[in-house]
């Protein structure tokens, strides 16, 4: 199975009721920029959402962004600047970010732009 390419849902003046779906086992490919991951954890255990960093500073790799989402909680994670999280220009997913989830069962997510 491959990473799932997610469609960004824009917030509009009249509001947004985000469509939430379960993440794929191999993770997601999401847009970078003024976007946020909207993650709802309906399980009884905390999960980690990891956004893979691609940047380096002075020859040192920037650490991945790892965010814990507690059981029965919802979190907005972002923004996700391309200079930190975007895949290289020679990648099929150039300029987009890779997101991994420590669990998928009872977890839903959406990508929203603001």
Backbone as a ProteinNet text record, in pm:
[ID]
protein_1_A
[PRIMARY]
XXXXXXXXXXXXXXXXXXXXXXXXXXXXXXXXXXXXXXXXXXXXXXXXXXXXXXXXXXXXXXXXXXXXXXXXXXXXXXXXXXXXXXXXXXXXXXXXXXXXXXXXXXXXXXXXXX
[TERTIARY]
84.8	0	89.1	40.7	117.2	55.5	130.8	78	-47.3	-142	-264.1	-248.9	-277.2	-272.2	-401.9	-389.7	-507.9	-540.2	-669.1	-716.7	-735.1	-682.3	-695.9	-834.2	-899.4	-1032.4	-1019.1	-1057.7	-1040.7	-1150.1	-1110	-1206.6	-1263.6	-1395.2	-1461.6	-1538.9	-1580.6	-1650.1	-1774.5	-1842.3	-1965.3	-1937	-1810	-1771.4	-1730.5	-1670.2	-1626.3	-1663.6	-1732.7	-1757	-1664.4	-1542.5	-1444.2	-1491.5	-1462	-1488.7	-1368.5	-1392.9	-1286.1	-1285.7	-1166.7	-1151.4	-1034.8	-1032.3	-926	-796.5	-683	-554.7	-519.4	-437.7	-390.4	-274.9	-254.8	-150.6	-11.4	10.5	141.9	158.7	57.3	66.7	5.9	16.7	-44.9	57.7	15.4	87.4	-6.3	40.9	-45.6	22.4	-59.7	-6.5	68.7	164.1	235.4	181	221.3	182	88.9	-8.6	-105.1	-213.3	-171.5	-262.2	-243.4	-344.2	-336.1	-397.2	-342.1	-402.3	-503.9	-624.4	-731.8	-742.7	-695	-686.8	-774.7	-863.4	-951	-915.2	-881.8	-844.6	-959.7	-1033.7	-1145.6	-1108.6	-980.1	-937.7	-918.1	-886	-867.4	-722	-635.1	-493.1	-447.4	-345.6	-284.6	-216.5	-213	-139	-40.1	55.8	148.6	126.3	124.3	119.4	256.6	323.4	458.2	459.5	505.7	525	675.8	714.2	856	920.7	1023.8	1099	1200.9	1220.9	1317.4	1429.7	1419.9	1514.8	1638.1	1742.9	1862	1909.3	1977	2030.7	2174.8	2266.7	2409.3	2454.4	2400.9	2440.3	2371	2284.9	2212.5	2068	2015.5	1876.7	1782.1	1677.8	1571.6	1490.3	1453.2	1376.7	1236	1183.9	1045.1	954.2	838.2	736.7	653.2	659.4	583.5	486.4	356.5	252.2	167.5	155	69.1	-75.2	-165.3	-308.3	-366.9	-410.7	-460.3	-585.3	-614.5	-735.9	-857.4	-950.1	-1075.7	-1054	-941.3	-910.3	-902.5	-908.1	-891.6	-784.1	-696.1	-592.1	-582	-549	-509.6	-357.7	-292.7	-146.7	-104.1	-27	18.9	51.2	89.4	103.7	223.5	232.9	337.4	415.7	514.4	588.7	667.2	663.8	732.8	883.4	940.5	1086	1130.1	1038.7	1070.8	1024.5	907.4	845.7	828.7	848.7	824.8	927.3	879.1	967.3	1048.7	1162.3	1255.2	1190.3	1243.4	1185.8	1192.8	1282.4	1291.9	1201.2	1121.7	1028.8	895.1	823.7	688.3	595.2	630	548.9	615	684.8	761.3	677.1	734.3	670.3	558.6	529.2	423.5	488.9	414.9	469	421.4	505.3	470.1	427.6	313.5	259	237.4	281.8	263.6	183.1	110.5	24.8	65.4	79.7	119.4	7.8	-114.8	-229.8	-330.7	-411.6	-513.3	-655.1	-670.6	-803.9	-862	-985.1	-1057	-992.2	-910.9	-848.2	-901.6	-942	-987.4	-909.9	-894.8	-819.4	-871.3	-838.3	-864.3	-749.6	-728.3	-630.6	-710.5	-691.8	-766.5	-670.3	-713.8	-630.2	-698.1	-614.6	-666	-596.8
-118	0	123.8	231	355.2	462	567.7	682.3	734.5	782.8	839.7	989.1	1035.3	1178.2	1242.2	1339	1402.4	1534.8	1559.9	1684.9	1785.9	1904.9	2011.4	2074	2091.9	2150.6	2295.5	2392.5	2532.8	2579.8	2661.2	2726.9	2844.6	2856.9	2966.6	3050.2	3169.1	3261.7	3200.9	3115.1	3054.7	2934.1	2899.4	2791.4	2665.7	2575.3	2447.4	2337.2	2237.5	2114.5	2011.6	1995	1911.2	1766.3	1708.1	1566.9	1490.8	1410.3	1335.1	1191	1138.9	1000.4	938	805.1	732.9	738.4	758.8	762.3	624.7	625.1	499.5	445.8	315.5	251.3	303.8	340	388.7	538.8	608.1	751.3	832.9	964.2	1058.7	1144.8	1200.7	1307.3	1426.8	1538.9	1655.9	1780.7	1880.3	2007.8	2077.2	2160.1	2243.6	2385.5	2467.8	2608.3	2636.5	2721.9	2758.4	2652.6	2533.7	2421.3	2365.5	2292.7	2224.9	2086.3	1994.3	1861.9	1868.3	1825.5	1819.4	1671.8	1633.1	1492.2	1466.5	1367.4	1325.7	1182.2	1162.3	1029.7	974.1	880.5	820	694.2	661.3	539.1	564.4	458.2	468.6	494.4	508	534	655.5	721.3	833.4	782.4	866.6	834.6	946.6	918.6	1020.9	1045.7	1173.2	1214.8	1274	1220.9	1264.7	1325.2	1450	1516.1	1513.4	1446.8	1427.1	1557.7	1599.1	1719.2	1683.8	1774.4	1753.7	1857.5	1953.4	2064.7	2030.7	2107.8	2100.5	2242.8	2258	2387.7	2365.9	2434.7	2421.2	2275.2	2200.9	2061.1	1963.3	2011.5	1923.1	1911.6	1788.8	1767.8	1827	1892.7	1942.1	1821.1	1817.7	1704.8	1701.8	1580.6	1564.7	1629.1	1673.8	1726.6	1608.5	1579.7	1469.8	1529.1	1506.3	1562.1	1449.1	1444.6	1345.7	1395.6	1305.5	1335.1	1237.6	1291.1	1207.6	1130.4	1026.6	949.2	1040.7	1021.2	1097.4	1247.2	1285.6	1427.9	1462.4	1592.8	1646.6	1752.9	1754	1856.5	1908.8	2037.7	2100.1	2110.8	2060.6	2057.6	2136.5	2240.8	2320	2460.9	2548.5	2529.6	2441	2403.6	2312.4	2378.8	2462	2532.2	2435.9	2461.2	2376.4	2374.8	2486	2491.1	2393.7	2352.2	2258.4	2116.9	2103.2	1971.3	1925.5	2012.9	1977	1877.8	1781.4	1683.8	1752.2	1694.3	1751.4	1765.4	1859.1	1890.2	1772.6	1676.5	1561	1445.5	1468.7	1367.3	1378.2	1266.5	1268.1	1352.5	1369.7	1446.6	1581.1	1638	1762.2	1869.9	1928.2	2039	1998.9	1870.6	1822.9	1750.7	1734	1675.1	1532.3	1451.2	1314.7	1313.9	1249.2	1240.4	1094.3	1055	918.3	920.3	811.9	798.2	670.4	675.4	556.5	453.5	495.3	404.6	465.3	379.3	427.7	397.6	291.2	251.8	360.2	398.1	499.2	637.1	660.2	790	845.4	970.5	1038.1	1166.7	1207.5	1329.5	1399.3	1528	1609.4	1708.8	1760.2	1866.4	1990.3	2096.1	2218.8	2334.2	2428	2546.8	2668.4	2764.1	2887.1	3007.3
0	0	0	-55.6	-64.1	24.9	43	117	48.1	127.5	72.3	50.1	-70.3	-101.1	-54.3	35.8	94.7	27.4	9.1	-48	63.5	44.2	143.4	131.7	245.9	252.3	300.9	218	258.4	353.8	449.5	536.6	458.9	459.1	389	490.3	448.6	540.4	604.2	529.4	582.8	671	686.6	776.3	701.8	774	718.6	816.4	767.1	841.9	777.4	830.6	762.5	750.2	635	612.3	666.8	768.6	834.4	785	757.9	716.4	791.5	793.8	864.4	784.5	851.2	779.8	723.9	619.4	562.9	646.9	642	722.5	687.7	560.8	518.2	535.5	588.1	611.7	499.1	511.9	421.2	350.7	237.6	169.2	173.8	231.8	249	193.9	160.4	114.9	228.2	192	288.2	280.9	375.6	378.1	493.3	468.6	573.4	583.8	619.6	638	777.7	822	950.8	937.4	1013.5	1025.2	1138	1111	1209.9	1244.8	1363.2	1400.7	1522.1	1508.7	1617.8	1654.7	1780.4	1829.4	1912.4	1856.8	1926.8	2002.1	2005.8	2074	2224	2295.8	2440.8	2478.7	2377.2	2401.6	2322.8	2373.4	2302.6	2175.9	2072.5	1950	1921.9	1835	1788.2	1640	1603.2	1463.3	1433.5	1331.6	1297.5	1158.3	1148.7	1020.3	994.4	885.6	856	810.2	882.1	844.8	737.5	644.4	536.3	538	628.5	632.3	714.9	690.3	775	802.5	913	953.5	995.5	931	960.1	955.5	858.7	840.2	932.7	1019.6	1111.5	1067	1067.7	1028.6	1132.5	1084	1172	1217.1	1343.5	1397.1	1339.5	1322.9	1281.4	1385.7	1340.9	1432	1480.3	1609.7	1668.2	1769.5	1746.7	1832.2	1888.1	2019.3	2084.2	2082.4	2047.3	2052.8	2155	2267.1	2377.1	2336.1	2411	2388.1	2395	2304.6	2298.3	2278.9	2220.1	2201.1	2052.8	2025.1	1890.5	1895.2	1793.6	1785.2	1644.2	1634.8	1508.5	1510.5	1406.5	1399.8	1275.9	1293.9	1180.9	1225.4	1135	990.9	957	829.5	783.1	669.6	703.2	598.2	508.3	378.9	281.7	305.6	352.7	373.9	483.1	569.8	677	645	582.4	566.5	422	323	183.3	130.2	54	-9.1	-119.2	-151.2	-250.3	-387.6	-466.8	-597.8	-695	-671.8	-761	-716.9	-613.8	-563.3	-636	-646.7	-703.8	-617.1	-490.3	-395.6	-363	-458.2	-438.5	-371.4	-265.1	-195.3	-101.5	-90.8	-0.5	117.8	224.3	347.8	366.1	433.4	470.2	616.8	643.2	778.5	813.4	932.8	982	1111.4	1133.7	1251.9	1323.6	1456.3	1530.9	1536.7	1508.8	1501.2	1404.6	1344.4	1251.4	1299.9	1376.5	1422.7	1513.2	1487.5	1564.8	1557.6	1455.4	1432.8	1300.6	1300.5	1179.1	1163.1	1035.3	1010	885.4	876.9	759	747.9	628.6	606.6	570.7	648.4	622.9	597.5	514.7	488	548.3	587.8	648.8	591
[MASK]
++++++++++++++++++++++++++++++++++++++++++++++++++++++++++++++++++++++++++++++++++++++++++++++++++++++++++++++++++

